[in-house]
Amino acid sequence: MMLDGARMQISFLKDLVTLRNPTSPYSFLNYLHSKGRLERFANLRDFCPSRVEYEDYLAWVAHAFRQHVHYGATVVRVTPVSTVGDPEVFDVFRVDVKLADTELTHTHLAKSVICAPGGKPNLLDVQDGACEEIVHSSQFLEHFPARFPDHHGAYRFSVVGDGQSAAEIVDYILRNYPCATIHLIISQYALRSSDSTPFVNEAFLSEEVDHFYLTPEAAREEILDELQNTNYGVVDEGLLCALYRLLYLDEVAGVHRLRIIRRSRVASACKRNGDLELVVRDRNSNEITTLRCDALILATGYRRCLDETMFEALLPHVARSPSGDILVARDYGVCTIPTMKCRLYLQGQCESSHGVSDTLLSLLPFRARDILDSICSQATAADTHTLGDMAETRDALI
């Protein structure tokens, strides 16, 4: 979502390291200093940098670790295996990796694996087969502008979603395609602003993870539901006001480029006579409406779960809660059978056990610390040569 003018929604202080170690050389402030922009950035009096600058910061940090990263490598399978002679005791993972440049598969052995894959696009199950007129927000900039190059074309677009991504895409289309019309299909009554007030933002403090983890499962679900408006189905208030102003100016000019279809869901989508035809169902009346458009953009968020193919051999040995969630220890290690001596750690897939901050940047440095501390605490003397001085340098690591 690197849209023109888009900004981060969190303070630069919540970068990769600062809240855990303000003296780290990998802080956003040190990045600014190294680029010669620290004073000018301070002169902005702004805590939320542009996404363009934050992406450059992430690339700057990544460059420092380039010797430790294999890009263009796809993990095909992670399999627990035994190297101790007892087939019932799994002491290492075999990690099969395919390299893009050679198509060869390499195998690594590891006592610890950290899985941080991000989310998979949540695609609506509304069409039969693939349809190039339907695109998820994660691929919007990659496909949309090239497919619709005429910025003055009288296109008809539909956008599904009521969160930040949906609002940003609508704003982008309104500003870049002045002759286009948009149907924004939302499941609730209206677009709502995100709650970023100080009291509710305490949910993103590092100490809150301990409190949440020790809370009974049923109460956790209630808390997550109460905190939905901090991150899900909500929009930055400044963007909401800017959108409303655009719509008002359209009304003054006598045009109606955006129609918001409230409390509705897309039931199906199919190609018909060259158009994309949507069947939209009203949640109140159950009434059906048919829309014709040139493209459908799904700003429908992400699913976060373990890849069942990649971890097929491990999943039968994983402990689960009564609700079916994978049980994860406080140190983010997956709970498994006692004879599983190797450990799988999860980042970004533990919201149900560790709280609403788990999928966000806010507490990433603390999650990384907890995982690294856990790995170091379980290391044996034989592991020392492999770990090196990891524990001594952990405050500089991400």
C-alpha positions as a Markdown table, in Angstrom:
| # | Residue | x | y | z |
|---|---|---|---|---|
| 1 | Met | 0.0 | 0.0 | 0.0 |
| 2 | Met | 2.7 | 2.4 | -1.0 |
| 3 | Leu | 0.2 | 4.9 | -2.3 |
| 4 | Asp | 1.3 | 8.5 | -3.0 |
| 5 | Gly | 1.4 | 10.5 | 0.2 |
| 6 | Ala | 0.5 | 7.5 | 2.4 |
| 7 | Arg | 2.0 | 7.8 | 5.9 |
| 8 | Met | 2.7 | 5.4 | 8.7 |
| 9 | Gln | 0.0 | 5.1 | 11.4 |
| 10 | Ile | 2.4 | 4.6 | 14.3 |
| 11 | Ser | 5.1 | 6.8 | 15.8 |
| 12 | Phe | 8.7 | 6.5 | 14.4 |
| 13 | Leu | 9.7 | 5.7 | 18.0 |
| 14 | Lys | 8.0 | 2.3 | 17.4 |
| 15 | Asp | 10.6 | 1.3 | 14.9 |
| 16 | Leu | 12.5 | -2.0 | 14.9 |
| 17 | Val | 14.5 | -1.4 | 18.1 |
| 18 | Thr | 14.1 | 2.0 | 19.9 |
| 19 | Leu | 11.5 | 1.1 | 22.6 |
| 20 | Arg | 13.7 | -1.8 | 23.7 |
| 21 | Asn | 17.1 | -0.3 | 23.1 |
| 22 | Pro | 17.2 | 3.4 | 22.4 |
| 23 | Thr | 21.0 | 3.2 | 21.8 |
| 24 | Ser | 20.8 | 0.7 | 19.0 |
| 25 | Pro | 22.5 | 1.6 | 15.7 |
| 26 | Tyr | 19.4 | 0.4 | 13.8 |
| 27 | Ser | 17.0 | 3.0 | 15.1 |
| 28 | Phe | 15.0 | 5.3 | 12.8 |
| 29 | Leu | 16.7 | 8.3 | 14.3 |
| 30 | Asn | 20.1 | 6.9 | 13.5 |
| 31 | Tyr | 18.9 | 6.2 | 10.0 |
| 32 | Leu | 17.9 | 9.9 | 9.7 |
| 33 | His | 21.3 | 10.9 | 11.0 |
| 34 | Ser | 23.1 | 8.7 | 8.6 |
| 35 | Lys | 21.1 | 10.2 | 5.7 |
| 36 | Gly | 21.7 | 13.8 | 6.9 |
| 37 | Arg | 18.0 | 14.5 | 7.4 |
| 38 | Leu | 17.7 | 14.4 | 11.2 |
| 39 | Glu | 17.3 | 18.1 | 11.8 |
| 40 | Arg | 14.9 | 18.6 | 8.8 |
| 41 | Phe | 12.8 | 15.7 | 10.0 |
| 42 | Ala | 12.7 | 17.2 | 13.5 |
| 43 | Asn | 11.5 | 20.4 | 11.9 |
| 44 | Leu | 8.5 | 18.6 | 10.5 |
| 45 | Arg | 7.2 | 18.2 | 14.0 |
| 46 | Asp | 5.7 | 14.9 | 12.9 |
| 47 | Phe | 5.8 | 11.6 | 14.7 |
| 48 | Cys | 4.4 | 9.6 | 11.7 |
| 49 | Pro | 6.8 | 9.4 | 8.7 |
| 50 | Ser | 5.8 | 8.7 | 5.1 |
| 51 | Arg | 5.6 | 5.1 | 4.1 |
| 52 | Val | 8.2 | 5.9 | 1.4 |
| 53 | Glu | 10.7 | 7.0 | 4.0 |
| 54 | Tyr | 9.9 | 4.1 | 6.4 |
| 55 | Glu | 10.4 | 1.6 | 3.6 |
| 56 | Asp | 13.8 | 3.2 | 2.9 |
| 57 | Tyr | 14.6 | 2.8 | 6.6 |
| 58 | Leu | 13.7 | -0.9 | 6.5 |
| 59 | Ala | 15.9 | -1.3 | 3.5 |
| 60 | Trp | 18.7 | 0.5 | 5.2 |
| 61 | Val | 18.5 | -1.9 | 8.2 |
| 62 | Ala | 18.2 | -4.9 | 5.9 |
| 63 | His | 21.3 | -3.9 | 4.0 |
| 64 | Ala | 23.3 | -4.2 | 7.3 |
| 65 | Phe | 22.2 | -7.8 | 7.6 |
| 66 | Arg | 22.5 | -8.8 | 3.9 |
| 67 | Gln | 25.3 | -11.4 | 4.6 |
| 68 | His | 22.9 | -13.3 | 6.8 |
| 69 | Val | 19.9 | -13.4 | 4.5 |
| 70 | His | 19.0 | -15.6 | 1.5 |
| 71 | Tyr | 16.7 | -13.7 | -0.8 |
| 72 | Gly | 14.7 | -15.5 | -3.5 |
| 73 | Ala | 14.5 | -18.6 | -1.3 |
| 74 | Thr | 11.2 | -20.4 | -0.7 |
| 75 | Val | 10.8 | -22.8 | 2.2 |
| 76 | Val | 9.1 | -25.8 | 0.9 |
| 77 | Arg | 8.8 | -28.0 | 4.0 |
| 78 | Val | 9.7 | -28.0 | 7.7 |
| 79 | Thr | 9.9 | -31.5 | 9.0 |
| 80 | Pro | 10.8 | -32.7 | 12.6 |
| 81 | Val | 13.4 | -35.5 | 12.4 |
| 82 | Ser | 15.5 | -37.6 | 14.8 |
| 83 | Thr | 19.3 | -37.6 | 14.8 |
| 84 | Val | 19.7 | -39.3 | 18.3 |
| 85 | Gly | 18.8 | -42.9 | 17.4 |
| 86 | Asp | 15.4 | -42.8 | 19.0 |
| 87 | Pro | 12.7 | -42.4 | 16.3 |
| 88 | Glu | 10.2 | -41.1 | 18.9 |
| 89 | Val | 12.4 | -38.2 | 19.8 |
| 90 | Phe | 12.6 | -35.3 | 17.4 |
| 91 | Asp | 15.6 | -33.1 | 18.1 |
| 92 | Val | 16.0 | -31.0 | 14.9 |
| 93 | Phe | 14.0 | -29.7 | 12.0 |
| 94 | Arg | 14.9 | -30.4 | 8.4 |
| 95 | Val | 14.2 | -27.3 | 6.4 |
| 96 | Asp | 13.9 | -27.8 | 2.7 |
| 97 | Val | 14.5 | -24.6 | 0.7 |
| 98 | Lys | 14.1 | -23.9 | -3.0 |
| 99 | Leu | 16.3 | -21.2 | -4.5 |
| 100 | Ala | 14.7 | -19.1 | -7.2 |
| 101 | Asp | 17.9 | -18.5 | -9.3 |
| 102 | Thr | 18.8 | -22.2 | -9.6 |
| 103 | Glu | 15.6 | -24.1 | -8.8 |
| 104 | Leu | 17.7 | -26.4 | -6.7 |
| 105 | Thr | 16.5 | -27.5 | -3.2 |
| 106 | His | 18.8 | -27.1 | -0.3 |
| 107 | Thr | 18.4 | -28.8 | 3.1 |
| 108 | His | 19.2 | -27.2 | 6.5 |
| 109 | Leu | 19.0 | -28.6 | 10.0 |
| 110 | Ala | 17.9 | -26.4 | 12.8 |
| 111 | Lys | 17.1 | -26.8 | 16.5 |
| 112 | Ser | 14.9 | -23.6 | 16.3 |
| 113 | Val | 12.8 | -22.3 | 13.5 |
| 114 | Ile | 11.1 | -18.9 | 13.6 |
| 115 | Cys | 8.1 | -18.5 | 11.3 |
| 116 | Ala | 7.1 | -14.9 | 10.5 |
| 117 | Pro | 5.3 | -15.1 | 7.1 |
| 118 | Gly | 2.9 | -12.2 | 7.5 |
| 119 | Gly | -0.7 | -12.6 | 6.4 |
| 120 | Lys | -2.2 | -14.3 | 3.3 |
| 121 | Pro | -4.7 | -12.1 | 1.4 |
| 122 | Asn | -8.3 | -12.9 | 2.6 |
| 123 | Leu | -10.1 | -13.4 | -0.7 |
| 124 | Leu | -13.8 | -13.5 | -0.9 |
| 125 | Asp | -15.2 | -16.9 | -2.1 |
| 126 | Val | -17.5 | -15.2 | -4.6 |
| 127 | Gln | -16.2 | -16.1 | -8.1 |
| 128 | Asp | -15.6 | -19.3 | -10.0 |
| 129 | Gly | -11.9 | -19.6 | -10.8 |
| 130 | Ala | -9.4 | -16.8 | -11.3 |
| 131 | Cys | -10.6 | -13.5 | -12.6 |
| 132 | Glu | -8.1 | -10.8 | -13.5 |
| 133 | Glu | -10.7 | -8.1 | -12.9 |
| 134 | Ile | -10.7 | -9.0 | -9.2 |
| 135 | Val | -7.6 | -7.9 | -7.2 |
| 136 | His | -6.7 | -7.8 | -3.5 |
| 137 | Ser | -5.5 | -4.6 | -2.0 |
| 138 | Ser | -2.0 | -6.1 | -1.5 |
| 139 | Gln | -1.6 | -6.3 | -5.3 |
| 140 | Phe | -3.4 | -3.0 | -6.1 |
| 141 | Leu | -0.5 | -0.9 | -7.1 |
| 142 | Glu | 1.2 | -3.8 | -8.9 |
| 143 | His | -1.8 | -4.4 | -11.2 |
| 144 | Phe | -4.3 | -1.6 | -11.1 |
| 145 | Pro | -2.6 | 1.4 | -12.7 |
| 146 | Ala | -1.2 | -0.7 | -15.6 |
| 147 | Arg | -4.6 | -2.2 | -16.3 |
| 148 | Phe | -6.3 | 1.2 | -16.3 |
| 149 | Pro | -3.8 | 3.5 | -17.9 |
| 150 | Asp | -6.4 | 6.1 | -19.1 |
| 151 | His | -6.7 | 8.4 | -16.0 |
| 152 | His | -9.6 | 10.2 | -17.7 |
| 153 | Gly | -11.5 | 7.0 | -18.5 |
| 154 | Ala | -15.1 | 6.6 | -17.4 |
| 155 | Tyr | -14.4 | 3.4 | -15.5 |
| 156 | Arg | -16.7 | 1.8 | -13.0 |
| 157 | Phe | -15.0 | 0.4 | -9.9 |
| 158 | Ser | -16.2 | -1.5 | -6.9 |
| 159 | Val | -14.2 | -1.6 | -3.6 |
| 160 | Val | -15.1 | -4.0 | -0.8 |
| 161 | Gly | -13.9 | -3.2 | 2.8 |
| 162 | Asp | -14.4 | -0.7 | 5.6 |
| 163 | Gly | -10.9 | -0.3 | 6.9 |
| 164 | Gln | -7.8 | 1.8 | 6.2 |
| 165 | Ser | -6.9 | 0.0 | 2.9 |
| 166 | Ala | -10.3 | 0.4 | 1.5 |
| 167 | Ala | -10.4 | 4.1 | 2.3 |
| 168 | Glu | -6.9 | 4.7 | 0.9 |
| 169 | Ile | -7.8 | 3.0 | -2.4 |
| 170 | Val | -11.0 | 5.0 | -2.7 |
| 171 | Asp | -9.1 | 8.2 | -2.1 |
| 172 | Tyr | -6.5 | 7.1 | -4.7 |
| 173 | Ile | -9.1 | 6.4 | -7.3 |
| 174 | Leu | -11.0 | 9.7 | -6.7 |
| 175 | Arg | -7.8 | 11.7 | -7.0 |
| 176 | Asn | -6.3 | 9.9 | -10.0 |
| 177 | Tyr | -9.4 | 8.9 | -12.0 |
| 178 | Pro | -11.6 | 12.0 | -11.9 |
| 179 | Cys | -14.2 | 10.5 | -14.4 |
| 180 | Ala | -14.5 | 7.1 | -12.7 |
| 181 | Thr | -17.4 | 6.1 | -10.5 |
| 182 | Ile | -16.9 | 3.9 | -7.4 |
| 183 | His | -19.2 | 1.7 | -5.3 |
| 184 | Leu | -17.8 | 1.2 | -1.8 |
| 185 | Ile | -19.4 | -1.9 | -0.3 |
| 186 | Ile | -19.1 | -2.0 | 3.5 |
| 187 | Ser | -20.5 | -4.5 | 6.0 |
| 188 | Gln | -21.3 | -1.9 | 8.7 |
| 189 | Tyr | -23.3 | 1.3 | 8.7 |
| 190 | Ala | -20.5 | 3.7 | 8.1 |
| 191 | Leu | -16.8 | 4.2 | 7.8 |
| 192 | Arg | -15.5 | 4.6 | 11.4 |
| 193 | Ser | -12.4 | 6.3 | 12.7 |
| 194 | Ser | -9.7 | 4.2 | 14.5 |
| 195 | Asp | -9.3 | 4.6 | 18.3 |
| 196 | Ser | -5.8 | 5.8 | 19.0 |
| 197 | Thr | -6.4 | 7.6 | 22.2 |
| 198 | Pro | -3.9 | 7.2 | 25.1 |
| 199 | Phe | -5.9 | 5.0 | 27.4 |
| 200 | Val | -6.9 | 2.4 | 24.7 |
| 201 | Asn | -3.4 | 2.5 | 23.3 |
| 202 | Glu | -2.1 | 1.0 | 26.5 |
| 203 | Ala | -3.1 | -2.3 | 24.9 |
| 204 | Phe | 0.0 | -1.9 | 22.8 |
| 205 | Leu | 2.4 | -1.6 | 25.8 |
| 206 | Ser | 4.9 | -4.5 | 26.1 |
| 207 | Glu | 3.8 | -5.3 | 29.7 |
| 208 | Glu | 0.2 | -5.9 | 28.5 |
| 209 | Val | 1.3 | -9.1 | 26.7 |
| 210 | Asp | 1.9 | -10.8 | 30.1 |
| 211 | His | -1.5 | -9.7 | 31.4 |
| 212 | Phe | -3.3 | -10.8 | 28.2 |
| 213 | Tyr | -1.5 | -14.2 | 28.1 |
| 214 | Leu | -2.5 | -15.0 | 31.7 |
| 215 | Thr | -6.2 | -14.1 | 31.0 |
| 216 | Pro | -8.7 | -17.0 | 30.5 |
| 217 | Glu | -9.4 | -17.8 | 26.8 |
| 218 | Ala | -13.0 | -16.7 | 26.9 |
| 219 | Ala | -12.0 | -13.3 | 28.4 |
| 220 | Arg | -9.3 | -12.9 | 25.8 |
| 221 | Glu | -11.9 | -13.2 | 23.1 |
| 222 | Glu | -14.0 | -10.4 | 24.8 |
| 223 | Ile | -10.9 | -8.2 | 25.1 |
| 224 | Leu | -10.0 | -8.7 | 21.4 |
| 225 | Asp | -13.5 | -7.8 | 20.4 |
| 226 | Glu | -13.4 | -4.7 | 22.5 |
| 227 | Leu | -10.2 | -3.6 | 20.8 |
| 228 | Gln | -11.3 | -4.2 | 17.3 |
| 229 | Asn | -11.7 | -0.5 | 16.6 |
| 230 | Thr | -7.9 | 0.1 | 17.2 |
| 231 | Asn | -6.9 | -1.9 | 14.1 |
| 232 | Tyr | -9.8 | -3.7 | 12.2 |
| 233 | Gly | -12.5 | -2.1 | 10.0 |
| 234 | Val | -11.4 | 1.4 | 11.0 |
| 235 | Val | -9.8 | 4.4 | 9.2 |
| 236 | Asp | -7.5 | 7.2 | 10.3 |
| 237 | Glu | -9.6 | 10.2 | 11.2 |
| 238 | Gly | -7.6 | 12.5 | 9.0 |
| 239 | Leu | -8.2 | 10.4 | 6.0 |
| 240 | Leu | -11.9 | 10.1 | 6.8 |
| 241 | Cys | -12.2 | 13.9 | 6.9 |
| 242 | Ala | -10.3 | 14.3 | 3.7 |
| 243 | Leu | -12.6 | 11.8 | 1.9 |
| 244 | Tyr | -15.7 | 13.5 | 3.2 |
| 245 | Arg | -14.4 | 16.9 | 1.9 |
| 246 | Leu | -13.8 | 15.4 | -1.5 |
| 247 | Leu | -17.4 | 14.1 | -1.6 |
| 248 | Tyr | -18.7 | 17.4 | -0.5 |
| 249 | Leu | -16.8 | 19.2 | -3.2 |
| 250 | Asp | -18.2 | 16.7 | -5.7 |
| 251 | Glu | -21.7 | 17.6 | -4.5 |
| 252 | Val | -21.0 | 21.3 | -5.0 |
| 253 | Ala | -19.9 | 20.5 | -8.5 |
| 254 | Gly | -23.0 | 18.4 | -9.2 |
| 255 | Val | -21.2 | 15.1 | -9.6 |
| 256 | His | -21.6 | 11.9 | -7.7 |
| 257 | Arg | -18.5 | 9.7 | -8.1 |
| 258 | Leu | -18.8 | 7.6 | -5.0 |
| 259 | Arg | -21.7 | 5.7 | -3.7 |
| 260 | Ile | -21.4 | 3.9 | -0.3 |
| 261 | Ile | -23.5 | 0.7 | -0.1 |
| 262 | Arg | -24.0 | 0.2 | 3.6 |
| 263 | Arg | -24.4 | -3.0 | 5.6 |
| 264 | Ser | -24.0 | -5.2 | 2.5 |
| 265 | Arg | -21.8 | -8.0 | 1.3 |
| 266 | Val | -20.8 | -9.3 | -2.1 |
| 267 | Ala | -22.6 | -12.7 | -2.7 |
| 268 | Ser | -21.0 | -13.5 | -6.1 |
| 269 | Ala | -19.0 | -12.1 | -8.9 |
| 270 | Cys | -18.8 | -13.3 | -12.5 |
| 271 | Lys | -17.9 | -12.1 | -16.0 |
| 272 | Arg | -21.0 | -11.4 | -18.1 |
| 273 | Asn | -21.0 | -9.8 | -21.6 |
| 274 | Gly | -17.6 | -8.2 | -21.0 |
| 275 | Asp | -18.4 | -6.8 | -17.6 |
| 276 | Leu | -17.8 | -8.0 | -14.1 |
| 277 | Glu | -21.2 | -8.6 | -12.6 |
| 278 | Leu | -21.6 | -8.4 | -8.8 |
| 279 | Val | -24.5 | -9.7 | -6.7 |
| 280 | Val | -24.7 | -7.6 | -3.5 |
| 281 | Arg | -26.9 | -8.7 | -0.6 |
| 282 | Asp | -28.3 | -6.1 | 1.9 |
| 283 | Arg | -27.7 | -7.4 | 5.4 |
| 284 | Asn | -30.9 | -5.7 | 6.7 |
| 285 | Ser | -33.5 | -6.6 | 4.1 |
| 286 | Asn | -31.7 | -9.5 | 2.4 |
| 287 | Glu | -32.5 | -7.7 | -0.9 |
| 288 | Ile | -30.3 | -8.4 | -3.9 |
| 289 | Thr | -28.7 | -5.7 | -6.0 |
| 290 | Thr | -26.7 | -6.3 | -9.2 |
| 291 | Leu | -23.8 | -4.1 | -10.0 |
| 292 | Arg | -21.7 | -4.0 | -13.2 |
| 293 | Cys | -18.1 | -2.8 | -13.0 |
| 294 | Asp | -14.7 | -2.9 | -14.7 |
| 295 | Ala | -12.8 | -4.1 | -11.6 |
| 296 | Leu | -13.4 | -5.2 | -8.1 |
| 297 | Ile | -10.8 | -4.4 | -5.4 |
| 298 | Leu | -10.9 | -6.5 | -2.3 |
| 299 | Ala | -9.6 | -4.6 | 0.8 |
| 300 | Thr | -10.6 | -7.5 | 2.9 |
| 301 | Gly | -7.6 | -8.0 | 5.1 |
| 302 | Tyr | -5.5 | -11.0 | 5.7 |
| 303 | Arg | -5.6 | -14.5 | 7.2 |
| 304 | Arg | -2.8 | -15.6 | 9.6 |
| 305 | Cys | -2.3 | -19.3 | 10.1 |
| 306 | Leu | 0.4 | -21.9 | 9.7 |
| 307 | Asp | 1.0 | -23.2 | 6.2 |
| 308 | Glu | -0.5 | -26.7 | 6.3 |
| 309 | Thr | 1.6 | -27.9 | 3.5 |
| 310 | Met | 4.9 | -26.5 | 4.8 |
| 311 | Phe | 4.3 | -27.9 | 8.3 |
| 312 | Glu | 2.3 | -31.0 | 7.4 |
| 313 | Ala | 4.7 | -33.3 | 9.4 |
| 314 | Leu | 4.6 | -31.1 | 12.5 |
| 315 | Leu | 0.9 | -30.3 | 12.9 |
| 316 | Pro | -0.1 | -33.7 | 14.2 |
| 317 | His | 2.3 | -33.2 | 17.1 |
| 318 | Val | 1.0 | -29.7 | 18.0 |
| 319 | Ala | -1.2 | -29.0 | 21.1 |
| 320 | Arg | -4.4 | -27.1 | 20.6 |
| 321 | Ser | -6.9 | -25.1 | 22.7 |
| 322 | Pro | -10.5 | -26.2 | 23.1 |
| 323 | Ser | -11.4 | -23.7 | 20.4 |
| 324 | Gly | -8.9 | -25.3 | 18.0 |
| 325 | Asp | -6.2 | -22.6 | 18.1 |
| 326 | Ile | -2.6 | -23.8 | 18.2 |
| 327 | Leu | -1.3 | -23.4 | 21.8 |
| 328 | Val | 1.7 | -21.1 | 22.0 |
| 329 | Ala | 3.8 | -20.5 | 25.1 |
| 330 | Arg | 4.6 | -17.1 | 26.4 |
| 331 | Asp | 7.9 | -17.1 | 24.6 |
| 332 | Tyr | 6.1 | -17.6 | 21.3 |
| 333 | Gly | 7.2 | -21.2 | 21.0 |
| 334 | Val | 4.5 | -23.7 | 19.8 |
| 335 | Cys | 3.5 | -26.2 | 22.4 |
| 336 | Thr | 4.1 | -29.8 | 21.2 |
| 337 | Ile | 4.5 | -33.3 | 22.4 |
| 338 | Pro | 7.2 | -33.9 | 25.1 |
| 339 | Thr | 9.4 | -35.8 | 22.7 |
| 340 | Met | 9.7 | -32.8 | 20.4 |
| 341 | Lys | 13.0 | -31.2 | 21.5 |
| 342 | Cys | 13.3 | -28.8 | 18.6 |
| 343 | Arg | 11.1 | -25.7 | 18.8 |
| 344 | Leu | 9.0 | -23.6 | 16.3 |
| 345 | Tyr | 8.4 | -20.0 | 17.2 |
| 346 | Leu | 5.7 | -17.8 | 15.7 |
| 347 | Gln | 5.6 | -14.1 | 15.0 |
| 348 | Gly | 2.5 | -12.4 | 13.9 |
| 349 | Gln | 0.2 | -15.5 | 14.4 |
| 350 | Cys | -0.5 | -15.3 | 18.1 |
| 351 | Glu | -3.1 | -12.7 | 18.4 |
| 352 | Ser | -5.5 | -15.0 | 20.2 |
| 353 | Ser | -2.9 | -15.8 | 22.9 |
| 354 | His | -0.7 | -12.7 | 23.0 |
| 355 | Gly | -3.1 | -9.8 | 22.2 |
| 356 | Val | -4.0 | -7.3 | 19.5 |
| 357 | Ser | -0.5 | -6.0 | 19.1 |
| 358 | Asp | 0.8 | -9.4 | 17.9 |
| 359 | Thr | 0.4 | -8.6 | 14.2 |
| 360 | Leu | 1.7 | -5.0 | 14.4 |
| 361 | Leu | 5.0 | -3.3 | 14.3 |
| 362 | Ser | 4.5 | -1.8 | 17.7 |
| 363 | Leu | 6.0 | -4.6 | 19.8 |
| 364 | Leu | 8.2 | -6.3 | 17.2 |
| 365 | Pro | 11.5 | -5.6 | 19.1 |
| 366 | Phe | 10.0 | -7.1 | 22.3 |
| 367 | Arg | 8.8 | -10.2 | 20.5 |
| 368 | Ala | 12.2 | -10.7 | 19.0 |
| 369 | Arg | 13.9 | -10.3 | 22.4 |
| 370 | Asp | 11.6 | -12.9 | 24.0 |
| 371 | Ile | 12.3 | -15.4 | 21.2 |
| 372 | Leu | 16.0 | -14.8 | 21.3 |
| 373 | Asp | 16.1 | -15.1 | 25.1 |
| 374 | Ser | 14.2 | -18.4 | 24.9 |
| 375 | Ile | 16.6 | -19.8 | 22.3 |
| 376 | Cys | 19.7 | -18.8 | 24.3 |
| 377 | Ser | 18.2 | -20.2 | 27.5 |
| 378 | Gln | 17.8 | -23.6 | 26.0 |
| 379 | Ala | 21.2 | -23.8 | 24.3 |
| 380 | Thr | 23.5 | -26.5 | 25.6 |
| 381 | Ala | 27.2 | -26.3 | 25.8 |
| 382 | Ala | 27.5 | -28.0 | 22.5 |
| 383 | Asp | 25.5 | -25.2 | 20.9 |
| 384 | Thr | 27.9 | -22.4 | 22.1 |
| 385 | His | 30.0 | -22.4 | 19.0 |
| 386 | Thr | 26.9 | -22.0 | 16.8 |
| 387 | Leu | 25.2 | -19.3 | 18.9 |
| 388 | Gly | 28.5 | -17.4 | 19.3 |
| 389 | Asp | 28.1 | -14.3 | 21.3 |
| 390 | Met | 24.4 | -13.9 | 20.3 |
| 391 | Ala | 23.3 | -13.3 | 23.9 |
| 392 | Glu | 25.8 | -10.5 | 24.3 |
| 393 | Thr | 24.8 | -8.7 | 21.2 |
| 394 | Arg | 21.0 | -9.3 | 21.4 |
| 395 | Asp | 20.2 | -5.7 | 22.2 |
| 396 | Ala | 21.6 | -4.7 | 18.8 |
| 397 | Leu | 19.7 | -7.4 | 16.9 |
| 398 | Ile | 16.2 | -7.0 | 15.5 |
